[in-house]
Amino acid sequence: MHDEIKEVLISEEEIQSKTKDLAKVITEKFDGQFPLAVGVLKGAMPFMSDLLKRVDTHIEMDFMDVSSYEGGMRSTGEVKIIKDLNTKVKGRDLLIIEDIIDSGLTLSYLVDLFKYRQANSITIVTLLDKPSGRQSDIKADLVGFEVPDAFVVGYGLDYQEKYRNLPYIGVLKPEIYS
């Protein structure tokens, strides 16, 4: 365990097991279709990679980089598109892949945007759900784990661009970010 981590909340083994389970559900849901998986950068990258390797149906991938955070720990409330999709979504079945749903503001923005762009359907999968931080009524269709109101890092989640490469989800020691 990294010395700046207070505790491991979800182990690498638990993440991989849950990812396998979620991939099975996605395979069944989209069997015979050609959905567009939209990864929300940067945090969703490890989860998306591990998840889609286990999905046993054709799937197209693209990425968006959006944020409602500006280097801090709390959402600014304003969502900015840093990198948009290269793929048209009109008439497509979308699978939005997130690392964590906290405030829900970024995800709400994306859902509204994809509806405006006339996506056929939108399915949301997130590794982590933190309902205590929710500022919108958005809900994921598929959730890996529900997490408490703690500052979590690892497996794509960061604090000041650090800890993304940890293979587990850990709680950051308060003295690191306070």
N, C-alpha and C positions, 0 to 999 in steps of 0.2 A: 504494500500500500504506500502511496506517495505520502511524504511527511506533512504536506499541507492539507491532507484530507482527514477530516474528523472521523468519518466512518464510511464503510462501503455499504451503500443502500441496496444496490442490485448488482450481483456478481456477473462476471462475463458469461458463466455457464447459464445463469438464469436468462440473460439477454438472448443468448443464442437459442435456447429452448423456446422462448416466447416468440422469437423471430420466425422460427420454423413453423410454429402453430399459426401465426398470422399469415405466412406465405401460403399455407394450405387453404385457408379461408379465401384469400385473394385468388388463388388458382381456381377454386370452385366457382367463385363469383364471376370471374371474367373468362372462363373457359370458352373457347371458340370465338372470342372477341379480340380486338386489338386496341386495348386502352392506352392512354397516354399517362405515364407516371410522371408527376411533377415533383421533383425534389426541391425543398426549400433550403437553400444554401445559407450558411456553411454547415450548420449543425446537423442537418438530416443526412449528410453524406455517408457516414459509416453505417447508419441504420438502413438507408436506402440500398446501399451496396450489398449488405448481408441479406436483406429481405428479398430483393429481386433476383439474387442468385438462386433462391429457393422456390421462386414462382415458376410453375411448370406450364406456362402458356405464353404465347407471343405478347410482348409488351414493348411499347416505345418509351424512351426516356428523354426528358428535358429538364432544365433547371431554371429556377428563378432565385434571385438574391434580393430579398426584401427585408426591411427591418423597421421596427418601431422602437428600437433601442439605439442610443448613440453612445456606446462605450460604457454606459452605466448599468445598474442592476434593475432599473424600473423602466417600463415603457414610457415613451414620450407622448404616446397617444396619436402620433402622426406617423403613418406608414409611408415609407419611401421605397420605390422600385429602383434597385441598383443595377440589376440585370434582368431583362424580360425574357420570356420564352422565345425560342426560334421557331416553334411549331404553332400552327394555327389550331385553335381549340374548337372552332365552330363545328357542331355536330359530333364531337368526340366524347367518349366516356373518359373522365379524368379520375386519376388516383393521386390525390395530394398526399405527399409523404412528409411528415414533420418529425422533429426530434422531441419537442415538448409543446404542449398547449398550456400557456400560463395565463396571461391577460386575455388571450383570444383575439386581440385586435388585429394582428397581422393576418391570421387565418380568416377572420370575418371579411377583411378587405379582399383577400384573394378569392373567396367564395363569391362575393358580389362582383368582382372583376370578371371571373370566369362565367358567371351567369350573364353578364352584360355581353361578353364575347360569344355567347350562345353555345356553351358546352351542353352536350346532350344529358350528361349526368355527372355528379361529383361525389366521389367517395373519399373520405378523410381517414387516413391511418396515422397514428402517432405512437411513438415508443412510450412517451410519458405524458400523463395528464395531471395537471396541478389545479384542480377545481377551486381551491382556496384563493387563487390569484385572478380568477375570471372577472373580466370587465365587459364581457359580451355574453350572449346566450348560445354561442357556438359549441357544438359537441362533435366529437369524432365518431365515426362509424365503427372503427376498430382501434382498440387501445391496448398497448402492451402492459403498462403498469400505471397505477395511480400513485402519485408521490405526495408527501406532506409539504407543508409550507416551509421549505428549507432551501438553501442555495445549493443546487445540485450541479455537478460538472462531470465531465467524462463522456466517452463514446459520442463525441460530436459537440457536446455542451461545453461552453467555455466561460471563463472570467478573464477579461482583457486578453483574449485570444490564446490563453493558456489552458491546459488540461484536456483539450479536445481529443488527444490521442490516447487517453487512458482507456483501457479495455472494459471498464466497469463504470457504474454510476455511483459517485460518491458525494458526500456532503462536505462542502468546503469549510475549513475552520473559520469562524467569524473574524478572528484577528487578521485574516488575509484580506478581507474586503471591507473592513470597518475603519 
